[in-house]
Amino acid sequence: MKAMIFAAGLGTRLKPLTDTLPKALVPLAGKTLLQWQIEKLKAASITNIVVNVHHFPDMIIDYLKEKNNFDCHILVSDERDMLLETGGGLRKAYEAFKQLGKEADDEGILVCNVDILSNIDIPTLLKAYNPKEMGVVVVSNRETQRYLLFNEKNRLCGWTNVATGEVKGEGAKNKEQGAMKRLAFSGMQILNPRIFDCMDDVVIQKGEKFSLIDLYLNIAQKEILRAYIPENYRMMDVGKINQLSEAESFAYNL
């Protein structure tokens, strides 16, 4: 299996650290955020990895060289000219994935955010991936304002913002809201490579910059994306400068 780490973000909530270095290289508990993700993938025997870059891209490229790619096969998808969001970033990484080598047509791609730490057991997650479907999306019951909506079979149908009442996704709009499961997205998923064939319609609607959620909602009625809720799941978004000490304690206890 191959993987992609989204590491291109500006990290504005981590200023002033990110005034001089990319979010991916923010230190946490003796490691960079990028190192935490790579080592977790490597521990699950996933060593073919794409990392996208935008903010201080050369610093990440040089860092990977200095670390000898952590003895993995890592390629960089360079977005220095335009930050493409998650969906657009995955689309641009297609060429890098092809360079990583040929695998089975239905071999999944694990996609994760560089700034989200969790105790997820990746080998167990891999078993949840069904190559006959489009993928599995890691979700949880944590409270937030924005949720993905799933039906009784854990199939993705839509999205909602409970603060505004906004609902997206025809599958969700056509159902009683009370019958839908509201689950919070965790920033991790395993996707069938067929996902690349589904992106053209979104590019026509949104342009080259679009999110994975935009993509999922566009295909949800035709393709099956299922919820995966890990047991005893703990996660933390390392997104704010005032949360770093809490994040360090979290990381030490993973």
C-alpha positions, 0 to 999 in steps of 0.5 A: 500500500502507498500513502500520502501525507498532506504537509503543504499547509500554511500552519497559520494557527501555529504562528509565530513558529510557522513564520520561519519553518513549515508546519510539517517541521514543527517539533513535538516531543523530540520529533517533527510532526512529519517524522511522527507520521512517517514513523507511524506509516513505516511501523505498519510496513507502508514505506512508499509515501508521497509528501506534498509541500508548499510553505517553505518547500525546500526546508522539507525537501532538505530535511527528508534528504538529511534523514535519508527519507527515514529509509522509506521511498518518499517522493515530494509533490511540489505545490509551491506555485499554488496551494491546492487543498486536500483534493487538489493536492491528492490529484496533483500527487498522481504522477508521484504515485505512478513513479512509486511503482506499479501495484495492484489496480485496487491497492489502496492509498492511505491519506493523512494530515501531517498535523493530526496525531492519533493512536489509530492501529493502522494494520487494523484500519487496512483490514477495513478497506474493501477494494470493491468500494471507493474507500474507508474514512476514519471518523469519530463521535467527538463533538464539532460543528461540522459532521459527515453524514452516514446512513444505517450501513455506514455509507457516506451520504452527506455533510452538515454544519450544525451551527448554520444548519447547512446540509450538503449531499443529495443522499443526505437531503433526501433522507430524514436527518434523524436517520443519519449518523453524524460523525466527525472526520479525522483527516485519515482515509484509505482510498481506491486508486479509482478516486483519480478517475472521479476528479474531473467533474469536481475540477470543472465545478471548483477548479484545481483547488478543492477539498477531499470533502468536495470530492466525496460529496460529488461521488457519494451517490455513485460510489461507496465510502464507508465510515471506520470508527476505531476502538478506543480512539484518541486523536489530536489536531496539533493546530494551535500554538497554545495547544503545543504543550498539551500535544506533547503530552498526548504524543508521549502517551501514544 
